[in-house]
Amino acid sequence: MIDFLKANQPVFDFFLLTLGFAYSQQIVLRCGVFSLASAAFAAMGAYGCAILVVNLGLPPLAAMPLGAVLGGVAGYLVSIPLARLRGVYQAIATLALVEVVVAIALYAEPLTGGAVGFNNIPKHVGTFEIAVAVAVVIYLLHALSISRIGRGFDALRQDEYVAASLGVSSSGQHTLAFIVSGLIGGLFGALQSMYAYSVEPHQFGFNFMVTTLAAIILGGRRSLLGPVIGSAVVILLPEISRPLAEYRMVVVGVVMVLVVLYTPQGLGDTFLSWLKHRRAQRTSPPPALPLAEGTEPKKSKGAPYGRA
């Protein structure tokens, strides 16, 4: 058993990193913002932390929070122009942001290493550190979801005009969602740079966006359980279908299409909805049996109506 865990530890670490990026993506989708900027925030956090540690000699414990702050600042700056956009226009704008960040990482070779990547990064992060970061993020997001801010996010996702009539500021909530998304994305980008020895621009390109978005779509965007299940499916499905060799990606695509068709809310959110429905059935009183024809309901033996 111990040998099995050691052999699959990199897969588990990759699952934890993907889960962190999925939470960065989920927070904006929960607020009703169709954003793909989590890849840009992760790239900023990864490169920022690597440069601070390798080039400037900053301790990793100080560089990783600064990488998260860099992502949060980027989220705030991005939210200013994106607050006026909605729907697919937000997706296009954030996709353009990711491409700009990747292009800067490619062509700023003296600072980022260019296409070769930023290499020779000392490893200061392992499974324990990533797991602690995931636990802290889950706790903070849970506290946020049960607060007034979380209820405002849910109201905006369901109907922005109704939320505005209830006093919810869409621009303020969107800005806050982008800041939280940037903080989480920057933090896990910094963790990845301190874990993987190197950072390359293509790590945060199209495949990164598809993987992160698929984890939310497959798991669900409303509950904290959704990204856990979605990330597990995204990471484990290619490993399980590995014996199929060249047909592996076909199997992965078919499974994802089936999940989207039959559980449009996501596996995690669908399971929680089913569990809530089951609990409601157990606590609700049984329905009254229909009376036979010609019979009248029995009257109470107590005092007649109108008397004390």
N, C-alpha and C positions, 0 to 999 in steps of 0.2 A: 504493500500500500504506500509506504514511504517512497519507494522507488518510482511508483506511478506518479505521485505528486511532484517529485523532483523533475521527472521527465516532462511533465505538462505545466510546470510553473511558468514558463514564458507565455503560454496560452492564457493562463489565469491573469498574469500581469497585463497582457494586452486587453483582456476583457475589462479589467479595472480602469485602464486608461480610456478605452472606448466608452465605458459607462460615464466617466467624468465629462467627456466631450458631449455625450448624449444629453446630460443634464444641462450643459451650456446651451444646447440647441432647444431643449424642451421649454425652458423658461420663457423664451420669446414666442414660441408657438402657443404656449398657454395663454399669453397675453393677446393673442390674435394677430401677431406680427409674423409674416412669412419671410423669415430671415435665414440666410445661409452664411452669415458672417462669423459663425463660430470657428471656421477654418482659419480666417484671418486673425482672430484673437489668439488662437492656439499658436499660430506661426509667430506672432509678435512676442508672446510669452516665451516660446522656445528659444528664439534667436536672442531676445533680450537677456534671458537668464544665462545662456551660453556665453555671450559676449562679456557680461559682467563677471562671470567666474573665470573664464580663460584669459581674456585680455586685460581686465582690470584687477583680477585677483580678489574679488569680493567673496566672502564665505557663502556657500550654497544656501544656508539657512536664511541669509539676508537677500540673496539674489532671487530665490523662488517667490517670496512675497512681492518683490519688486516686479517680477514678471507678471504676476497676477494684477498688480496695480496698473501696469502698462496696458494690459488687456482691458481693464475697467475704464481707463481714460480713453482708449480708442473706442470703446462702446459708447461713452458719453458723446464724443465728437461725431460719431456716426449717427447717433440718434437725432442730432439737430436737423440735418437735411431730410432724413428718412421719416421724421414725424409727419411730414406733409404727404407722404406716399402711402398707398394701400395696395394690398393684394399682390398681384404678379409684378407690379412696378417695384415693390420692396424687394422681391426676390431677385429681379434683374439688377437692381442697384447693389445689393449685397454680394451678388455673384461677381459684379464688376470690381467690388472692393477686394474680394479674394484674389482675383486675377492680378490686380495692381500690386498687392502685397507679395504674391509669388514672383511677379516680374521684378520687383525691387530686390527680393532675395536672390534672384538669378543674376542680375546685372550689377549689384553692389558687391562685386567680387572681393575688393580689399577688406570689406567689413564682414561679409557673410560667407565667403568662400565660393560664391557663385554656384554653378551647376554641380561642382564636386561636393559641395556641402561644407558645413562647419564641423570639423573632425577633431579628434583627440580631446574630447570632453571627458573629464574624470567622472566616473560613476559614483554618485553619492546617494542614490535612491534605489530602494528595493521594494519587495512586495509589501512589507509592513508599512513603509511610508506612504505608498500609494493607497493602501487600504485605509489608513488613518485619514487621508485627505478625502476619500470617498465617504467615509462615515461622517466627517464634519460637514461636508456639503449636503448630505442627506438630512442631517439634523437641522441645518440652517434652512433648507428648502421646506422642510416640514413645518418649522416655526413660521416661515413666511406664508405658507399655503393656508394655515388656519388663522391668519391675521386679517386685518382689514385690507391689506395690500393684496393678499392672495384672492380674496373675494372680489376685489376690483379687477384683477386679472381675468377671473372666470367670467365676470359680467362683460368685459370688453370682448372676450372671445365669442360669447354667445350673440351679443348685439351691442354694437358701439353706441347707437343712438339711445337705446334704453339705458345703458350705463351712464351716458352723459346726463340724462334726465334725473338720474339718481345721485348726481353730484360727483361722478368719477371723471377725473381729468384724463383724457386719452393721451395727450402729449406727455404729461408727467408720468403716467404709468408705463408708456412705451419707453421713455428715457430710462426709468428705473430698471425695466426688463433688459434693456441693452447693457446697462452698467453691470448688472448681476451676471448676464451672459458673458460679458467680457472678462469679469473677474474669474469666473469658473474656467473659461476657455484658456485664459492666460496662465492660470495656476497649473492646469494639467498639461499645457504645452511646456511649461518650465519643468514639470516632473518628468515628462517624456525626454527632454533634452538631457536631464541628469541621470536618466536610466539607460538610454540607448547609445551612448558614446558619441553620437553624431546627429546632425540635423540637416536635412536636405529639403530644398524648396518643393519638390514633387510630393513630399509626404503630406502636404496640406493643400493639394490640388483637388481635382474632380473626384478621385476615388475617396478621398477623405470626406468630402461633402456627401457623397452617396451613402457611404457607410454610416455616417452619423445620422443622416435623415432617415435611413432605413431602420435604424435602431428605434427611432421614435415612432415611425409609422407601424412597425410590427408590434411594438410593445404598447404604445398608447402615449398620449400627450397630456393626460389629465392627472394621472397618479404617479407617485414615486416608484411604484412597482413596475410601471410600463417600461422605462429605460433599462431596468435590470433584465427583464425577460427579452426585450428587443436586442440588447447588446449580446446576451447569451446566444440568441438565435443567429445573429450576424457572425459571431466569432466561431461557434461550434458547428454550424451547418457546413461550411467548407471543409472542416476537419473530418466530420462524419462521412461526407461524400467523397473523400479523397480516393478510396479504392476505385471509383468510377473514372478516374483519370481525366480524359478529355471531355467527358460529359458532366463533370462536376459542376461547372458554372450553369449548365442547363438545368440541372436539378435544383440548384440554389434559386435560380430565377423562377422556376415553376412553383416551388414552395412559397416564395414570397408573394407571387400572384394569388395563390390559393388563400393565403392568410389575409391578404388585403380584400379579396372578394367576400370571404365568409365571416371575417371578423373586422369590419371596417373601423371599429373603435380601437383596434389593437388587442393583442392577446392579454396583456395585463389588465387593461381597463375592462375588457369583456369578462374576464374571470372575476374581477371585483364586483361588477354589476350583477353577475349570476349569483355570487355569494351573498350580496345584499338582498337580492330577491328571495333567496332561500331562507335567509333569516327572517324576512318579513312574513313569509308563509308560515314559519313555525310559531311566531309570536301572535299572529292574527287569530281571532276566534273562528271556530268552524262555522260554516254557513248553516242557517236554519233549514230543517227538513221541510219539504212542501207538505201541506195538509191534504188529506184525502177529501174527495168531493162529498159535500153534505155535512161535513163536520165543522164545528166552530172552535176557536181557540178557548182553552180553559181560562176561566176567570179566577182572579186571585181571591184567596179566602180572607184576605185582610179587610180593612175598612173600605167601603165604596168610595168612588171618586167624589171629591168635593168635601170629604170629611177629614178631620185631623186624625 
